[in-house]
Amino acid sequence: MPQLPRAVFAMNPVHLPELFPPPLMARLRSLVRIDPALVVRDFGDPEAAEALAGAEVLITGWGCPPVDARALAAAPGLRALLHAGGSVRDWVGEAVWERGIAVSSAVDANALPVAEYTLAAILLSGKDAFRFQQRFRAEHAFPAPGDYAAVGNVGRRVGIIGASRVGRRVLELLRPFDFALSLYDPYVDASEAAALGAVTLPLDELLRTSDIVSLHAPDTPETYRLLDRRRLALIPDGGVLVNTSRGALVEPGALQDELVSGRIGAVLDVTEPEPLPADSPLYRLPNVFLTPHIAGSLGNELERLGRTVVEELALLGAGSPLAHGVRRADLAHSA
């Protein structure tokens, strides 16, 4: 019987128990030889040298050090890198691709809770729930019937910016509702958008015609400050911006000005900077619902990321293609 491949964990060890609870860790250890007590934080660590020298698989997570030429020198037999997290773009170095190491990411699994958060934000924004919650807490009384005139999700126009994994999942989740869905993504044509349940629009037109705008584009040089002062001004009065992507996509000063004026509202799980300064008015505005970057996988959702890695290990052991392989060419326009 062939010997199982050697594997090593590389991440912040605080995440390991949630990513791989005991039953899942047992399944993982049936597929590879790995020491759960060894979690690498520095590829130059002498205590990890022996394990890395024999490693064929690197199982990474949040807090993994850069996997560059120095790291690969410590792991000369490495043939696969399986990431129990989202994007690998900023820490998987050129040496990994040049050496032909297979790379996989649990980005699809991590997209699910972000899309669920977004769905909730859109539905609650359409009901103006965040403002009414604060008002009810302060006044202890129901609003007058006329205050509900602009409330409701029937025919609400939702604009999605970015057909990323999260963006596509959001469109799928929105499909059963009575929304008019539009999409801006320069890499998606009209027929593909129609299959997703949306119509494609130029960005400016999407902003002008959407009641709720939700950001799902990656943080790249092309998307930096994608929503600047001019474009934020295109969102109709009373509109809502939902951002579960990255704060860098929005011009911070312009967004603050729009929100302080009360012209639009926002649901922000990400900001720039992150977190905001303690004196930021966004913490106190009634038209802003602010959360501390919680849309992605947390708590019991982390096991889903670990399960993706275990499933990839099974495919690797069977000699089958990885189900969630990352292609170097895709990194220029993906998260």
Buried (B, 14 or more C-beta within 10 A) or exposed (E): EEEBBBBBBBBEBEBBBBBBBEEBBEBBBEBBBBEBEBBBEEBEBEEBEEBBEBBBBBBBBBBBBEBBEEBBEBBEEBBBBBBBBBBBBEBBBEBBBEEEBBBBBBBBBBBBBBBBBBBBBBBBBBBBBBBBEBBEEEEEEEBEEEEEEEEEBEEBBBBBBBBBBBBBBBBEBBEEBEBBBBBBBEEBEEEBBEEBBBEBBEBEBBBBBBBBBBBBBBBBEEBEBBBBEEBBBBBBEEBBBBBBBBBBBBBBEBBBBBBEEEBBBBBBBBBBEEEBEEEBEBEEBBBBBBBEBEBBBEEEBBBBBBBBBBBBBBBBBEEEEBEBBBEEEEBEBBB
